[in-house]
Amino acid sequence: MAKFVLLYSGHEGMGHSPEEAEALAMAWMTWYRDLGDSVLDSGGPLGPSVSIVADGSTQDALPLTGYLIVSADTLSEAADKAAGCPVLSDGGTIEVHEATPF
């Protein structure tokens, strides 16, 4: 099994009514439960970020809002696992990257 990093970007509950926020929280809990033992690192939300470039200066980083690390046999299988993520139903996106060994 390989490791895959799921990187979320997008809106995650800000500005929702209390009922919508509760439903979104339940969707996240259900998705995590359904992933089961494939979750290697439950990750979490990400805050403000900056990219540092070769000359040492900084620039805006990609607008990532969270991450999760899962195990899967293939990139396709990892993408299938990502497809159930609630961030997608909230207008966000997910990048799936294989964590390759050195």
ROSE-4610 file (N, C-alpha, C; in Angstrom, 1 decimal, always signed):
// ROSE-4610
residu = [M/M/M/A/A/A/K/K/K/F/F/F/V/V/V/L/L/L/L/L/L/Y/Y/Y/S/S/S/G/G/G/H/H/H/E/E/E/G/G/G/M/M/M/G/G/G/H/H/H/S/S/S/P/P/P/E/E/E/E/E/E/A/A/A/E/E/E/A/A/A/L/L/L/A/A/A/M/M/M/A/A/A/W/W/W/M/M/M/T/T/T/W/W/W/Y/Y/Y/R/R/R/D/D/D/L/L/L/G/G/G/D/D/D/S/S/S/V/V/V/L/L/L/D/D/D/S/S/S/G/G/G/G/G/G/P/P/P/L/L/L/G/G/G/P/P/P/S/S/S/V/V/V/S/S/S/I/I/I/V/V/V/A/A/A/D/D/D/G/G/G/S/S/S/T/T/T/Q/Q/Q/D/D/D/A/A/A/L/L/L/P/P/P/L/L/L/T/T/T/G/G/G/Y/Y/Y/L/L/L/I/I/I/V/V/V/S/S/S/A/A/A/D/D/D/T/T/T/L/L/L/S/S/S/E/E/E/A/A/A/A/A/A/D/D/D/K/K/K/A/A/A/A/A/A/G/G/G/C/C/C/P/P/P/V/V/V/L/L/L/S/S/S/D/D/D/G/G/G/G/G/G/T/T/T/I/I/I/E/E/E/V/V/V/H/H/H/E/E/E/A/A/A/T/T/T/P/P/P/F/F/F]
num = [1/1/1/2/2/2/3/3/3/4/4/4/5/5/5/6/6/6/7/7/7/8/8/8/9/9/9/10/10/10/11/11/11/12/12/12/13/13/13/14/14/14/15/15/15/16/16/16/17/17/17/18/18/18/19/19/19/20/20/20/21/21/21/22/22/22/23/23/23/24/24/24/25/25/25/26/26/26/27/27/27/28/28/28/29/29/29/30/30/30/31/31/31/32/32/32/33/33/33/34/34/34/35/35/35/36/36/36/37/37/37/38/38/38/39/39/39/40/40/40/41/41/41/42/42/42/43/43/43/44/44/44/45/45/45/46/46/46/47/47/47/48/48/48/49/49/49/50/50/50/51/51/51/52/52/52/53/53/53/54/54/54/55/55/55/56/56/56/57/57/57/58/58/58/59/59/59/60/60/60/61/61/61/62/62/62/63/63/63/64/64/64/65/65/65/66/66/66/67/67/67/68/68/68/69/69/69/70/70/70/71/71/71/72/72/72/73/73/73/74/74/74/75/75/75/76/76/76/77/77/77/78/78/78/79/79/79/80/80/80/81/81/81/82/82/82/83/83/83/84/84/84/85/85/85/86/86/86/87/87/87/88/88/88/89/89/89/90/90/90/91/91/91/92/92/92/93/93/93/94/94/94/95/95/95/96/96/96/97/97/97/98/98/98/99/99/99/100/100/100/101/101/101/102/102/102]
x = [+0.8/+0.0/+0.9/+0.4/+1.2/+0.4/+1.1/+0.6/+0.2/-1.0/-1.4/-1.8/-1.4/-1.8/-2.9/-4.0/-5.2/-5.1/-5.0/-4.9/-6.2/-6.9/-8.2/-8.0/-8.7/-8.8/-10.3/-10.7/-12.1/-12.7/-14.0/-14.8/-15.2/-15.0/-15.3/-16.2/-17.4/-18.3/-18.4/-17.5/-17.6/-18.9/-19.6/-20.8/-22.1/-22.0/-23.2/-24.1/-25.3/-26.2/-25.8/-26.2/-25.8/-26.3/-27.4/-27.9/-27.0/-26.7/-25.8/-24.4/-23.9/-22.6/-22.6/-23.7/-23.8/-23.9/-24.7/-24.8/-23.5/-22.7/-21.4/-20.4/-20.5/-19.6/-20.0/-21.3/-21.7/-21.2/-21.2/-20.7/-19.2/-18.5/-17.0/-16.8/-17.5/-17.4/-17.7/-18.8/-19.2/-18.1/-17.6/-16.6/-15.3/-14.9/-13.7/-14.0/-15.2/-15.5/-15.5/-16.0/-16.1/-14.7/-13.8/-12.4/-11.7/-12.2/-11.7/-10.2/-9.6/-8.2/-7.3/-7.8/-7.0/-6.4/-7.0/-6.5/-5.2/-4.2/-2.9/-2.6/-3.1/-2.9/-4.2/-5.0/-6.3/-6.2/-4.9/-4.7/-5.5/-6.0/-6.7/-6.7/-7.3/-7.4/-6.0/-5.8/-4.6/-4.9/-4.1/-4.3/-3.5/-3.3/-2.5/-1.2/-0.7/+0.5/+1.3/+2.5/+3.3/+4.3/+4.6/+5.6/+7.0/+8.0/+9.4/+10.0/+10.5/+11.1/+12.6/+13.3/+14.8/+15.6/+15.1/+15.9/+15.6/+14.8/+14.4/+13.2/+12.7/+11.5/+10.3/+9.2/+7.9/+6.9/+5.9/+4.8/+3.6/+2.4/+1.2/+1.3/+0.9/+0.9/-0.4/-0.5/-1.8/-2.8/-4.0/-5.0/-5.5/-4.6/-5.0/-5.7/-6.7/-7.5/-7.4/-6.8/-6.7/-6.0/-5.7/-5.1/-5.5/-5.2/-5.4/-4.5/-4.0/-3.1/-3.8/-3.9/-4.6/-3.6/-4.0/-3.3/-4.2/-3.6/-4.4/-3.4/-4.0/-3.1/-2.7/-3.5/-3.3/-3.7/-3.3/-3.7/-5.2/-5.7/-7.1/-8.0/-7.5/-8.2/-8.2/-7.1/-7.0/-7.9/-8.0/-8.9/-10.4/-10.7/-12.0/-12.4/-11.4/-11.6/-11.8/-11.1/-11.2/-12.5/-13.1/-14.4/-15.5/-15.4/-16.5/-16.3/-15.3/-15.0/-16.0/-16.5/-17.5/-17.0/-15.8/-15.3/-15.8/-15.9/-16.4/-17.8/-18.7/-20.1/-20.2/-19.1/-19.1/-18.4/-18.1/-17.5/-16.0/-15.4/-13.9/-13.4/-12.1/-11.4/-10.5/-10.0/-9.0/-8.0/-6.7/-5.6/-5.2/-4.9/-4.4/-3.0/-2.0/-0.6/-0.1/+0.6/+1.3/+2.5/+2.7/+3.9/+4.9/+5.8/+6.8/+7.9/+8.4/+9.5/+10.8/+11.8/+13.1/+13.8]
y = [-1.2/+0.0/+1.2/+2.2/+3.5/+4.5/+5.6/+6.7/+7.8/+8.5/+9.5/+10.7/+11.9/+13.1/+13.8/+14.0/+14.7/+16.1/+17.1/+18.5/+19.2/+19.8/+20.5/+21.9/+22.5/+24.0/+24.3/+25.4/+25.8/+26.1/+26.5/+26.9/+25.7/+25.9/+24.8/+25.2/+25.7/+25.9/+27.3/+28.2/+29.6/+30.2/+30.9/+31.6/+30.8/+29.5/+28.7/+29.0/+28.6/+28.7/+27.6/+27.7/+26.6/+25.2/+25.2/+23.9/+23.3/+24.2/+23.8/+23.4/+24.2/+23.8/+22.5/+22.2/+20.9/+19.8/+20.0/+18.9/+18.7/+19.8/+19.6/+18.9/+19.2/+18.5/+17.0/+16.7/+15.3/+14.6/+15.3/+14.7/+14.4/+15.3/+15.0/+13.8/+13.7/+12.6/+11.3/+11.3/+10.1/+9.7/+10.7/+10.4/+9.8/+10.4/+9.8/+8.4/+8.2/+6.8/+5.8/+6.2/+5.4/+5.1/+6.0/+5.7/+4.6/+4.5/+3.4/+3.4/+2.2/+2.0/+2.6/+3.1/+3.7/+5.0/+5.6/+6.9/+6.7/+7.3/+7.2/+8.4/+9.5/+10.8/+11.5/+11.8/+12.4/+13.9/+14.4/+15.8/+16.8/+17.8/+18.8/+20.1/+21.1/+22.4/+23.0/+23.9/+24.6/+26.1/+26.9/+28.3/+29.1/+30.4/+31.2/+30.6/+30.9/+30.3/+31.3/+31.0/+31.8/+30.8/+31.1/+30.4/+31.1/+30.4/+31.0/+30.6/+31.6/+31.2/+31.3/+30.9/+30.7/+31.8/+33.0/+34.2/+34.6/+33.8/+34.0/+34.9/+35.5/+36.3/+35.4/+36.0/+35.3/+35.8/+34.9/+35.2/+34.4/+34.8/+34.1/+32.6/+31.7/+30.3/+29.9/+28.6/+28.1/+28.2/+28.4/+28.5/+27.2/+26.5/+25.2/+25.4/+24.6/+24.7/+23.5/+22.4/+21.2/+20.0/+19.0/+17.8/+16.5/+15.4/+14.1/+13.2/+12.1/+11.2/+9.8/+9.1/+7.8/+6.8/+5.6/+4.5/+4.0/+3.6/+3.0/+2.3/+1.4/+0.6/+1.5/+2.4/+3.1/+4.6/+5.5/+6.8/+6.9/+6.0/+6.0/+5.6/+4.7/+4.3/+5.4/+6.1/+7.3/+8.4/+8.6/+9.6/+9.2/+7.9/+7.5/+7.8/+7.6/+7.9/+9.4/+10.2/+11.7/+12.1/+11.4/+11.9/+12.0/+11.4/+11.5/+12.6/+13.4/+14.4/+15.5/+16.0/+17.0/+18.4/+18.6/+19.9/+20.1/+19.0/+19.0/+19.5/+19.1/+19.6/+21.0/+21.6/+23.0/+23.9/+23.4/+24.2/+24.2/+23.3/+23.2/+22.1/+22.0/+21.0/+20.2/+19.0/+18.2/+17.8/+18.0/+17.4/+16.1/+15.1/+13.8/+13.6/+13.5/+13.3/+12.0/+11.2/+10.0/+10.5/+10.0/+10.3/+9.3/+9.6/+8.6/+8.4/+7.2/+7.0/+7.6/+7.9/+8.4/+7.3]
z = [+0.0/+0.0/+0.0/-0.7/-0.8/+0.1/+0.4/+1.1/+0.1/+0.4/-0.5/+0.4/+0.0/+0.7/+0.0/+0.7/+0.2/+0.7/-0.2/+0.1/-0.3/+0.7/+0.4/+0.2/-0.7/-0.8/-1.0/-0.4/-0.5/+0.8/+0.6/+1.7/+2.6/+3.9/+4.8/+6.0/+5.8/+6.8/+7.3/+6.8/+7.3/+6.6/+7.4/+6.9/+6.8/+7.3/+7.2/+8.5/+8.3/+9.5/+10.5/+11.7/+12.7/+12.2/+11.6/+11.1/+9.9/+9.0/+7.9/+8.4/+9.4/+9.9/+10.6/+11.3/+12.0/+11.0/+9.9/+8.9/+8.2/+8.0/+7.4/+8.3/+9.6/+10.6/+10.6/+10.5/+10.5/+9.2/+8.1/+6.8/+6.9/+7.6/+7.8/+8.6/+9.7/+10.6/+9.9/+9.1/+8.4/+7.4/+6.7/+5.7/+6.3/+7.4/+8.2/+8.6/+9.1/+9.6/+8.4/+7.3/+6.1/+5.6/+5.7/+5.3/+6.1/+7.4/+8.2/+8.4/+8.3/+8.6/+7.5/+6.5/+5.4/+5.9/+6.9/+7.4/+8.2/+7.7/+8.3/+9.2/+8.8/+9.6/+9.3/+10.4/+10.2/+9.9/+9.8/+9.3/+10.1/+9.4/+10.0/+9.2/+9.7/+9.0/+8.9/+7.9/+7.7/+7.8/+8.4/+8.5/+7.4/+7.7/+6.8/+6.4/+5.2/+4.7/+3.8/+3.6/+2.7/+2.0/+0.7/+0.0/+0.0/+0.2/+0.2/-1.1/-1.9/-3.2/-3.1/-4.1/-4.1/-3.6/-3.9/-3.4/-2.0/-1.3/+0.1/+0.3/-0.8/-0.6/-0.5/-0.1/+0.1/-0.9/-1.1/-2.0/-1.4/-1.9/-1.4/-1.8/-0.9/-1.1/-1.7/-2.1/-2.6/-1.4/-1.7/-0.7/-0.1/+0.5/+1.1/+2.4/+2.7/+3.9/+4.8/+4.3/+5.2/+4.4/+5.2/+4.6/+5.4/+4.7/+5.3/+4.6/+5.2/+4.6/+4.7/+3.6/+3.5/+2.8/+3.0/+2.3/+1.2/+0.1/-1.0/-1.9/-2.7/-3.6/-4.9/-5.3/-6.5/-6.3/-7.2/-7.2/-7.5/-8.4/-8.7/-7.4/-6.7/-5.4/-4.4/-4.3/-3.4/-3.9/-5.2/-5.7/-5.4/-5.5/-5.2/-3.7/-2.8/-1.4/-1.2/-1.9/-1.8/-2.3/-3.3/-3.9/-3.0/-1.8/-0.8/+0.2/+0.0/+1.0/+0.9/+2.1/+2.2/+1.6/+1.6/+1.0/-0.4/-1.1/-2.5/-2.6/-1.7/-1.7/-1.3/-0.7/-0.2/-1.2/-2.4/-3.5/-3.5/-2.7/-2.7/-3.6/-3.6/-4.4/-3.6/-4.1/-3.4/-4.5/-4.1/-4.8/-4.1/-4.9/-4.4/-4.9/-3.9/-4.3/-3.7/-4.4/-3.8/-3.1/-1.9/-1.1/-1.5/-2.4/-2.9/-1.9/-1.8/-0.9/-1.5/-0.6/-1.1/-1.9]
